[in-house]
């Protein structure tokens, strides 16, 4: 079988379903993994037949290896991994507790680093897929983080979320340098997600396009960044913010 295999680790509230569906429509075999059985059931309903699922935690080496094992049992290999870290609940600097903060950082920074380690080890163990069509430099595999806008810009009341998302972005950049010599590309898609628009209600006043990114738009960006067409793209962030980063102040 020559179809690439994509592993989606974490589903988020709706973005993961769209990403899995987009890769599947592009000819990939897909496994989705999440700690929530309810989210997995919704994902199954959104995907075509043939998609595989894994139900379990994804923050430890064991949990990640179990997800990879599930993909190997279903499809025999993995070629791309899309990691969608959980968004932390809102909090303030003056309110957070050390225990909660340390757990959040363990889930974010340590979890991201562990995912890079475990996934890249597997990618290096397997043969490359045969190349078809136009001649391209082979890629061993890709790992893409899908992050909220807190990865590059913070807001009051989002202290732990912003620190955690920034930390994951740092892991992505450092990991991309470490893995470039192995032809493993590591990138991020950063977007103002639909859930942020619903919870904050500031999008229309602060985003020139007046809305959050759609789940399907985030999915298409993720598909592109993992594709052979983006083979020279690593250590980078594709930012979907509707022009927010170029705006000074608020819109009328």
PyMOL commands that set and color helices and strands:
alter all, ss='L'
color gray80, all
select helices_A, chain A and resi 15-25+37-46+61-75+98-125+149-151+159-182+194-200+203-206+215-226+228-230+244-246
alter helices_A, ss='H'
color red, helices_A
select strands_A, chain A and resi 5-9+29-34+52-55+80-83+141-148+184-191+237-240
alter strands_A, ss='S'
color yellow, strands_A
deselect
rebuild
show_as cartoon
